[in-house]
Amino acid sequence: MTVGDGTSPEQAGTRVELATLMNEFASVRITLDTAGHGPRLLVEDTEAGTEILLSPIELASLTLASADDRLNWLRVGQYRDERT
């Protein structure tokens, strides 16, 4: 992958937008960030303005999560069930 000037994102030390994903529940922008010590994905909630940087190890750990783990991830912020 190259940036507009022909350099790779790693050489440019910049952010390259990869995709914006939307459905009726959420909208997030996914960006490759190479400004740190290594490449990371920046995930931004386009509605709330919040963001998180995910390293390769954090992304790999997502593949090991169970269905229950993923369900619990949804129980945050405005989706938290105060009864539990």
N, C-alpha and C positions, 0 to 999 in steps of 0.2 A: 504494500500500500504506500502511496506517496501523497505528500501534501501538495498544495497548488504550485509551489516553486520547484517540485521534483525531488525534494528531500524526503526521507522517510520520517514518520512521526518521532522515532527515536532520535534522529539527527536534529530535528527541529525543536525538540523539547517542548512540545505544545499539546494542545487538545484537538482531537479530530472527532467530530460528531459522527456516530455510526448509525443511529436510528432513533426514531421517536415511536414509542409503542403506546397505543390508546385503546381503551374500550369504555364501556359505560360506567366503570368503577374507578378508573385511574388513567393517568397520562404520565409517562416517564420518558426522559431523554437519556440515551446511552452514549457516552463519549469515551474514547480512548485517551487517557492522560499519561503522558510520558515525561512530565516535568519533575517527578520525584526520583527516587533511587531505582525505580523499575516501573514497567508498565502496569497500569491499574485501570479498572473501569470506573468511571464516574457515573452514578445513577442519580438523576435529578427528578424529583416529583415536580412536574411543571405547574401543578395547581397550588401546592403549598410552598414551593420554593426551597424545600429541604433537599439535602443531597448526602451521598455517602460514596467514599472511594473504596473499592474492593480489590484486594491484591489477588494474585493467582492462587495462593493457598486458601483464601477465603472463598473464592469461586469454586475451587475443587471440593471444598467441604460441603458446598450446597448439594453436590451429587450424592453425598453419603447420607443426607437427611432423610428421615422416614416421612411418611404421609402425616403422622401426628406432629412431627417437628414443624413441617410446613404449615399445618393448620394453626399451630401456636404462633407462628410469625405473623399471622393475620390478626391476632388479638393484641394489637398495639394501637396507640393513638385513639382516633375516633371510633375504631372498631373493637376496642377493649370492652369486654363484658364485665362490668363491675360486680356481677353476682358471683363470680368464681373466686 
